[in-house]
Amino acid sequence: MDTPPAPGTPPVAYGDAFPNSTRVHVDGPGGIRVPVREIALSGGEPPLRVYDTSGPPGFDVREGLPPLREPWVTARDVRVTGRAATLTPGKRDDALELPNGLHRTTRRGNGPVTQMYYARCGEITPEMEFIAIREGLDPRFVRDEVARGRAIIPANINHPELEPMIIGRGFKVKINANIGNSVV
């Protein structure tokens, strides 16, 4: 069992916590850049590439994550409703006032805007391309699994900051810890 660090011990820098790995990006179509972690192996073996879910390095939590999917979402038939998502002062004791940059408007489609809808229309979205690169699969397989209902892509249009991922039996992620057991 690991013992906790002594009080006053400085935290380990993120890069120092993984000394035999580096973060690299795999380029895809349309300027898609998928972060992966490349782990150096011994014995002359080529490096192993795995999921890197650490998020963008060096961002300020008060400013929020950069909107990775913003161009993808706005390229589709999505409109802004004009409402702003904000915290209401007094609702929670620990609520902080958000900087102006974090007050994002709510989006709504002029029709269905789910990844399942696009998959069933035969379209491969940038989110599906991103997932295919990350999973090492053909984007058509990703589209087909979503269209058949055997996988889900939790990518709400009101959260352009998220990195696309997929949940399903044919993929690396089987359970989304945010919603418990997946239905697929």
Secondary structure, 3 states (H helix, E strand, C coil): CCCCCCCCCCCCCHHHHCCCEEEEEEECHHHCEEEEEEECCCCCCCCEEEECCCCCCCCCCCCCCCCCCHHHHHHCCEEEEEEEECCCCCCCCCCCCCCHHHCEEEEEECCCCCHHHHHHCCCCCHHHHHHHHHHCCCHHHHHHHHHCCCEECCCCCCCCCCCCCCEECCCCCCCECCCECCCC
